[in-house]
Amino acid sequence: MMRKSLCLFIAIFAIAIQLNAAYKYDYNKNCQSAYQAIFKLKFQEGKTLLDAEKKANPSNLMPYFIENYIDFFTLYIGEDEKQFNTLEENKEKRIDMLEKGDKNSPWYLYTKADLHLQWAFTRIKFGEYFNAVMEVKKASGLHKENLEKFPDFKPSKKSMAVLNTIFGAIPDKYKFGAKILGLKGSIPEGIKELKAVINDPAFQFKEEAMIMYTLLELHLVKNYNEAWQMVNGKVALGDNLLNHFVVATVASHVGKNDKVIEVLSAKPGGAAYFPYPFLDFLLGNAKLNRLDKDADVPIKKFLANFKGKNYIKDANRKLAWFYLINSQPDVYKKYMTTCKSVGATVTDEDISAQKEAESGTIPNKELLKARVLFDGGYYQKAYDQLIKLPAASFTKTSEKIEYQYRKGRILHEWGKPDEAIPAYLEAIKLSGTSTSLYFAPNSALKLGMIYEKKGNKTKAAEYYKKAMSYPTHEYKNSVDAEAKAGLNRIGM
């Protein structure tokens, strides 16, 4: 009996070893189609394809990796805390599955590393910053190890390029901690590495890499022209909802407001897609920038459908602006009162909205019109709106500062940087050495950018450092990050 039991145990053990050895990472047609569907935000289609692959090829581990993209997008876009707590349980289960694969495959470390990276970005969205750093550390370590074993493995090159770019932008006050954790990088090197991967026509995750490259160029490097060149006429919109977001986002940053409205007005929808309420906010904001009379409709739709906390305050402020511009100051007050009690203060936009709401100060309606027209890239209209308001006509110091700042911003983005310099300097002068308004810090930042483009590194560094010197204002996080990135670019 004992002998039979021993033989049975050995047989079961041998079968288990064979099954374990049989696990593989096969990025086959089913997996590719599922990946592409998910990146269109067609989650159910992607899930159906992955389930079919699991059933047809139970030894293929790739579906367990790809389905994590569904959880990532669901949480990053939806910001639903209840879903976060539920879907978080999937992470360790998937890692356990991925660890059953061949350790000699480059996919073994890559899939685990990128799963940690996706969860790092997710945790940041939900305010779990310490856990996010730990996820980043794991991801970075695994990708580095993988590239040591497989130097030419492009998926890991893609992810390390992203990490190198982000690490290169870490503010000075966090550098010491980052160094202890082994997190260091370079923005130029990271961007160069990522572009090299994108230029490979056979790269498996080209859609993902292009989105990452474009958004890093846009938000971190501030190379708006490069970001626009990446998407203008080169990104297929069609039934791809995520691509509508990417193109609209870039268009909004390069002053192509009409394009934003065009793209988002034609975005696909329906039960096949994961809901993306933020696109309604982008559309409403773009319509506000054009002073459209129906700009409030999509913003209200966003507020009715979004379950997260970010941009709720800013959406209420934008509704308030809409009604102020349309000569309804009482409704402005109503939405600014709501602004104080809803949403979170994580994004710079929400922090700014909260500060405006708490101040109780109603913006100058005419300056506000110039502001939103500028935000839409309507520089001639914004300038015409501004110059019909003589600087001497303002009695409040804050309005005098804003007038100069708006003038500088319009001229700068209009392609007249030399004419913008005096206005920026006047805004800084009127603000004094300490201000809670963002006009002076951002003026200094923009002066740094002007002098960087002129090749005057000394002047550029002077103003980048000045931008970082203001202790408190609503856009401090983003201004400091941009100034730091500027200093990094000029090597100072």
C-alpha distance (Angstrom), angle and dihedral (degrees) to the residues before:
residue distance angle dihedral
M1 . . .
M2 3.80 . .
R3 3.78 89.9 .
K4 3.83 91.5 51.8
S5 3.82 90.6 48.4
L6 3.79 90.9 49.8
C7 3.80 91.6 49.4
L8 3.81 90.6 48.4
F9 3.82 90.9 50.2
I10 3.81 91.3 49.3
A11 3.81 90.9 48.5
I12 3.82 92.2 49.7
F13 3.82 90.8 46.0
A14 3.81 91.1 49.8
I15 3.82 91.3 49.5
A16 3.82 90.2 48.9
I17 3.80 90.5 52.0
Q18 3.79 90.9 48.6
L19 3.79 92.0 48.7
N20 3.81 91.2 48.1
A21 3.79 91.3 48.1
A22 3.78 89.6 48.7
Y23 3.80 93.2 61.4
K24 3.79 111.2 108.1
Y25 3.79 143.6 172.7
D26 3.79 104.9 -120.5
Y27 3.78 113.7 173.1
N28 3.78 91.5 -166.5
K29 3.80 132.9 161.1
N30 3.81 94.2 -79.0
C31 3.80 91.2 51.8
Q32 3.80 93.0 45.9
S33 3.80 91.6 50.7
A34 3.80 91.2 47.6
Y35 3.83 91.0 49.7
Q36 3.79 91.3 50.4
A37 3.82 92.2 48.1
I38 3.81 91.3 50.3
F39 3.79 90.6 50.9
K40 3.79 87.8 55.8
L41 3.83 86.2 53.2
K42 3.81 90.0 -113.6
F43 3.78 92.5 136.5
Q44 3.79 99.4 165.9
E45 3.80 91.3 52.3
G46 3.79 89.9 49.5
K47 3.80 92.6 46.7
T48 3.82 91.6 50.2
L49 3.81 91.0 52.8
L50 3.80 92.3 47.7
D51 3.80 92.9 48.5
A52 3.79 89.3 50.9
E53 3.80 90.4 50.9
K54 3.81 91.7 49.4
K55 3.79 89.9 52.5
A56 3.81 95.4 45.0
N57 3.80 95.7 40.9
P58 3.83 109.3 21.9
S59 3.81 91.3 172.8
N60 3.83 92.7 60.5
L61 3.82 110.0 102.2
M62 3.80 96.6 -174.8
P63 3.84 94.4 89.0
Y64 3.82 89.9 60.7
F65 3.79 89.6 55.8
I66 3.81 96.1 44.4
E67 3.81 94.7 47.8
N68 3.81 88.9 61.5
Y69 3.81 86.9 71.5
I70 3.81 87.0 66.2
D71 3.80 91.2 56.0
F72 3.81 91.0 44.6
F73 3.81 95.0 52.3
T74 3.81 92.3 40.2
L75 3.80 91.3 56.7
Y76 3.79 99.4 34.4
I77 3.80 93.9 49.6
G78 3.80 99.8 32.5
E79 3.84 99.1 38.5
D80 3.81 89.7 -159.1
E81 3.82 108.9 161.3
K82 3.80 93.2 -160.0
Q83 3.79 90.0 56.1
F84 3.80 89.9 46.7
N85 3.79 91.7 58.1
T86 3.80 91.0 47.0
L87 3.80 99.5 43.8
E88 3.80 94.2 43.5
E89 3.81 87.3 75.6
N90 3.81 89.2 66.2
K91 3.80 93.9 64.1
E92 3.81 100.3 74.0
K93 3.80 92.1 38.6
R94 3.79 90.1 56.9
I95 3.79 93.4 45.7
D96 3.81 89.3 51.4
M97 3.79 89.0 53.2
L98 3.81 94.3 46.1
E99 3.81 90.8 51.6
K100 3.81 89.4 63.1
G101 3.79 89.7 72.3
D102 3.78 132.1 95.0
K103 3.81 109.1 -67.7
N104 3.79 89.1 -152.8
S105 3.79 91.5 62.5
P106 3.84 118.5 95.9
W107 3.81 86.6 -135.5
Y108 3.81 91.8 63.6
L109 3.81 95.9 74.0
Y110 3.80 95.4 26.1
T111 3.79 97.3 59.3
K112 3.81 92.7 48.4
A113 3.80 92.3 44.9
D114 3.79 94.7 50.7
L115 3.77 91.8 45.4
H116 3.82 88.0 57.0
L117 3.81 89.5 47.0
Q118 3.79 92.9 52.5
W119 3.78 90.2 50.3
A120 3.81 90.4 48.4
F121 3.81 90.8 59.5
T122 3.80 89.8 44.1
R123 3.81 93.0 52.0
I124 3.81 90.9 50.4
K125 3.81 88.5 55.3
F126 3.81 89.5 54.4
G127 3.81 95.9 43.8
E128 3.83 97.2 -106.6
Y129 3.79 93.1 134.5
F130 3.82 99.7 158.8
N131 3.81 92.4 48.9
A132 3.80 89.1 45.6
V133 3.81 91.0 55.4
M134 3.81 90.1 50.5
E135 3.81 90.3 50.7
V136 3.82 90.0 49.8
K137 3.80 91.1 49.9
K138 3.81 91.0 52.1
A139 3.80 92.4 46.1
S140 3.80 92.9 48.4
G141 3.80 93.2 47.9
L142 3.81 93.8 48.9
H143 3.81 93.7 46.8
K144 3.81 91.6 48.8
E145 3.80 90.9 49.8
N146 3.79 90.4 48.3
L147 3.81 92.9 51.3
E148 3.79 90.1 49.7
K149 3.81 88.6 56.4
F150 3.82 96.3 36.0
P151 3.84 108.7 23.4
D152 3.81 94.1 177.3
F153 3.81 97.9 48.7
K154 3.80 101.7 123.8
P155 3.84 100.0 -163.3
S156 3.83 89.7 62.6
K157 3.80 89.9 43.2
K158 3.80 87.8 55.6
S159 3.78 93.8 52.7
M160 3.81 95.5 42.3
A161 3.82 89.3 50.7
V162 3.80 89.3 56.0
L163 3.81 91.5 47.1
N164 3.82 92.5 47.1
T165 3.81 90.4 51.9
I166 3.80 93.0 49.3
F167 3.82 93.8 44.3
G168 3.80 89.0 51.6
A169 3.80 89.7 61.5
I170 3.82 97.2 51.6
P171 3.85 107.5 130.1
D172 3.81 117.4 -113.4
K173 3.80 94.1 -110.2
Y174 3.82 89.2 63.0
K175 3.81 97.2 40.2
F176 3.80 94.8 94.8
G177 3.80 93.5 52.6
A178 3.79 91.0 44.6
K179 3.80 90.4 51.4
I180 3.80 91.3 52.6
L181 3.81 88.9 52.7
G182 3.79 90.8 47.8
L183 3.80 93.8 -114.2
K184 3.78 112.3 144.1
G185 3.76 135.4 136.2
S186 3.77 149.8 143.0
I187 3.78 127.5 -110.2
P188 3.86 95.7 -145.8
E189 3.81 93.1 45.7
G190 3.79 93.2 46.2
I191 3.80 93.0 49.8
K192 3.80 91.4 46.6
E193 3.82 91.8 50.9
L194 3.79 92.3 48.4
K195 3.80 93.4 49.6
A196 3.81 90.4 50.5
V197 3.80 89.5 57.2
I198 3.81 92.4 47.4
N199 3.80 91.1 52.7
D200 3.80 90.2 61.1
P201 3.85 104.2 95.2
A202 3.82 91.1 -158.9
F203 3.82 96.1 54.3
Q204 3.81 111.0 130.9
F205 3.81 98.4 -141.7
K206 3.78 100.8 37.8
E207 3.83 95.3 137.8
E208 3.78 91.4 55.2
A209 3.82 93.9 44.5
M210 3.81 92.7 50.1
I211 3.80 91.9 51.0
M212 3.81 91.3 48.8
Y213 3.80 92.8 47.0
T214 3.79 93.0 47.8
L215 3.81 95.3 48.0
L216 3.82 92.8 45.0
E217 3.81 90.7 50.8
L218 3.79 88.4 47.9
H219 3.80 103.4 43.7
L220 3.80 104.7 23.5
V221 3.80 108.7 25.6
K222 3.82 91.9 31.9
N223 3.79 89.7 -143.5
Y224 3.78 94.6 147.0
N225 3.80 95.2 170.7
E226 3.79 92.4 55.1
A227 3.80 91.3 47.2
W228 3.80 90.8 50.8
Q229 3.81 92.1 47.1
M230 3.81 88.6 54.8
V231 3.80 93.8 56.9
N232 3.80 106.9 24.8
G233 3.79 105.3 108.3
K234 3.81 91.3 -24.7
V235 3.79 100.8 84.4
A236 3.78 116.7 74.9
L237 3.79 110.3 -132.4
G238 3.80 106.1 -179.6
D239 3.80 109.4 110.3
N240 3.81 94.2 -10.8
L241 3.81 108.4 110.4
L242 3.81 94.2 -179.3
N243 3.80 91.1 55.3
H244 3.81 89.3 52.8
F245 3.82 87.2 57.7
V246 3.82 93.6 48.0
V247 3.82 95.6 47.9
A248 3.81 92.7 44.0
T249 3.80 91.9 48.5
V250 3.79 93.4 51.4
A251 3.81 91.7 43.8
S252 3.80 90.0 53.3
H253 3.80 91.0 55.1
V254 3.80 95.8 48.0
G255 3.78 95.5 51.7
K256 3.81 97.0 -103.0
N257 3.78 96.4 130.8
D258 3.80 95.3 155.4
K259 3.82 88.2 56.0
V260 3.80 90.2 53.4
I261 3.80 90.3 54.5
E262 3.81 92.0 44.7
V263 3.83 93.9 50.1
L264 3.79 97.0 43.5
S265 3.79 94.3 42.9
A266 3.83 87.4 58.3
K267 3.82 97.7 43.2
P268 3.81 116.2 132.6
G269 3.78 119.9 -112.4
G270 3.77 145.4 167.1
A271 3.78 138.0 94.8
A272 3.82 93.0 -46.3
Y273 3.81 90.9 70.0
F274 3.77 134.3 66.5
P275 3.84 107.5 -113.2
Y276 3.81 113.5 -99.3
P277 3.85 106.5 -173.3
F278 3.81 92.5 168.1
L279 3.80 88.2 73.3
D280 3.80 88.0 63.7
F281 3.79 89.0 55.1
L282 3.82 90.7 49.7
L283 3.80 89.8 50.4
G284 3.80 93.3 47.7
N285 3.78 91.3 47.3
A286 3.81 91.0 51.1
K287 3.79 90.7 49.6
L288 3.80 89.7 50.2
N289 3.81 89.0 52.6
R290 3.80 88.2 56.5
L291 3.81 90.8 45.8
D292 3.82 90.7 -119.6
K293 3.79 114.7 175.4
D294 3.82 92.8 -132.4
A295 3.81 97.6 50.0
D296 3.80 91.0 114.3
V297 3.83 94.4 62.9
P298 3.84 100.3 72.2
I299 3.82 92.3 38.3
K300 3.81 90.3 55.5
K301 3.81 88.5 47.3
F302 3.81 89.5 54.9
L303 3.80 92.3 50.8
A304 3.81 91.2 48.3
N305 3.82 95.2 51.9
F306 3.83 108.0 30.0
K307 3.81 116.3 98.9
G308 3.79 97.8 -172.7
K309 3.80 132.0 85.7
N310 3.80 105.0 -127.1
Y311 3.82 121.3 98.3
I312 3.81 91.7 9.1
K313 3.81 91.7 113.2
D314 3.79 92.3 44.1
A315 3.81 91.2 49.3
N316 3.80 90.4 53.9
R317 3.80 89.8 48.1
K318 3.81 91.3 50.6
L319 3.80 89.6 52.1
A320 3.80 88.2 49.6
W321 3.80 90.0 51.8
F322 3.80 90.7 48.8
Y323 3.79 91.5 56.3
L324 3.82 94.0 42.3
I325 3.81 90.8 52.3
N326 3.79 87.9 48.8
S327 3.83 90.8 53.5
Q328 3.80 98.7 -103.5
P329 3.84 103.6 121.5
D330 3.82 92.7 164.0
V331 3.80 90.9 60.4
Y332 3.82 88.1 46.3
K333 3.80 88.3 58.1
K334 3.80 91.4 48.3
Y335 3.79 94.2 56.3
M336 3.81 93.5 42.2
T337 3.81 88.7 53.5
T338 3.81 88.9 52.3
C339 3.81 89.4 47.0
K340 3.80 90.8 64.3
S341 3.81 95.1 58.2
V342 3.82 105.3 38.9
G343 3.80 137.0 65.8
A344 3.80 129.2 6.1
T345 3.80 137.2 -71.0
V346 3.80 100.6 -128.7
T347 3.80 103.7 107.4
D348 3.79 120.2 63.2
E349 3.80 89.4 -121.1
D350 3.80 92.2 56.5
I351 3.80 92.0 44.5
S352 3.80 89.3 52.5
A353 3.80 91.9 47.2
Q354 3.81 91.5 50.5
K355 3.78 91.1 49.6
E356 3.80 92.1 50.2
A357 3.80 90.4 48.5
E358 3.80 93.2 49.8
S359 3.79 92.8 46.8
G360 3.79 91.9 63.8
T361 3.80 88.0 -148.8
I362 3.78 116.3 135.6
P363 3.83 111.4 -140.0
N364 3.76 120.7 -117.0
K365 3.79 101.9 -92.8
E366 3.83 95.0 -142.7
L367 3.81 93.8 48.0
L368 3.79 88.0 48.0
K369 3.78 90.9 55.9
A370 3.81 89.8 52.5
R371 3.79 89.3 49.0
V372 3.80 97.4 53.2
L373 3.81 92.6 42.4
F374 3.80 88.2 52.9
D375 3.81 91.1 48.1
G376 3.80 87.3 56.4
G377 3.79 93.0 51.3
Y378 3.80 93.6 -111.7
Y379 3.79 91.6 137.3
Q380 3.81 99.1 163.2
K381 3.82 91.7 50.1
A382 3.81 91.4 44.1
Y383 3.81 91.8 49.8
D384 3.80 92.4 47.1
Q385 3.80 89.3 50.1
L386 3.80 91.1 50.2
I387 3.79 102.2 45.2
K388 3.77 92.4 52.1
L389 3.82 84.0 68.0
P390 3.83 107.2 69.7
A391 3.82 112.8 -141.3
A392 3.81 89.3 -127.9
S393 3.80 90.2 60.8
F394 3.82 92.9 72.7
T395 3.79 119.0 89.5
K396 3.82 100.3 -179.8
T397 3.82 116.0 81.3
S398 3.80 90.7 -140.2
E399 3.81 90.5 56.7
K400 3.80 91.8 47.5
I401 3.81 89.2 53.2
E402 3.79 92.6 45.9
Y403 3.80 91.7 49.6
Q404 3.83 91.3 56.5
Y405 3.79 92.3 42.8
R406 3.80 93.0 50.4
K407 3.79 90.3 47.6
G408 3.80 90.9 51.8
R409 3.80 93.4 47.3
I410 3.81 93.7 48.7
L411 3.81 94.3 48.4
H412 3.81 92.1 43.7
E413 3.79 96.2 52.0
W414 3.80 90.1 39.8
G415 3.79 88.3 65.2
K416 3.81 97.2 -101.1
P417 3.83 102.7 110.6
D418 3.82 96.1 155.5
E419 3.81 89.8 57.6
A420 3.79 89.9 47.0
I421 3.82 95.2 56.4
P422 3.86 97.2 74.9
A423 3.81 91.1 48.6
Y424 3.82 92.4 50.2
L425 3.80 90.9 47.9
E426 3.80 91.3 49.7
A427 3.81 90.9 51.2
I428 3.82 89.6 52.3
K429 3.81 92.0 46.5
L430 3.81 94.3 49.7
S431 3.82 91.0 47.7
G432 3.80 96.2 57.6
T433 3.80 124.1 -150.3
S434 3.79 96.4 -55.5
T435 3.76 125.3 40.4
S436 3.77 138.0 155.0
L437 3.81 90.5 -151.5
Y438 3.80 119.2 92.7
F439 3.81 95.4 -138.7
A440 3.83 96.7 91.5
P441 3.84 97.6 41.4
N442 3.79 91.7 48.5
S443 3.81 91.5 44.5
A444 3.80 88.3 55.3
L445 3.80 90.6 47.8
K446 3.81 91.7 51.5
L447 3.81 91.1 47.4
G448 3.80 87.6 53.9
M449 3.80 89.6 53.5
I450 3.81 92.3 48.3
Y451 3.80 92.8 51.7
E452 3.82 92.1 43.2
K453 3.80 88.9 56.4
K454 3.81 89.9 48.2
G455 3.81 88.9 54.6
N456 3.81 93.2 -115.5
K457 3.82 98.5 134.0
T458 3.81 94.3 173.1
K459 3.79 93.6 56.9
A460 3.79 91.7 40.2
A461 3.82 91.7 53.7
E462 3.82 90.4 46.6
Y463 3.79 92.5 57.5
Y464 3.80 96.0 38.6
K465 3.80 88.1 55.7
K466 3.79 91.1 45.5
A467 3.81 90.0 52.6
M468 3.81 89.0 55.8
S469 3.81 93.1 46.5
Y470 3.81 96.8 74.2
P471 3.82 106.0 97.5
T472 3.79 103.1 -154.1
H473 3.79 134.5 22.2
E474 3.80 134.9 123.5
Y475 3.81 96.2 -101.4
K476 3.80 97.3 42.5
N477 3.81 94.8 119.7
S478 3.79 95.4 54.4
V479 3.84 96.1 36.4
D480 3.80 91.7 51.4
A481 3.81 91.7 46.1
E482 3.81 91.9 50.2
A483 3.81 92.3 45.8
K484 3.80 90.0 49.8
A485 3.80 90.7 49.7
G486 3.81 88.4 50.4
L487 3.80 92.3 52.6
N488 3.79 88.3 47.8
R489 3.81 91.8 52.7
I490 3.81 93.4 52.0
G491 3.81 92.6 41.8
M492 3.80 96.4 -119.0
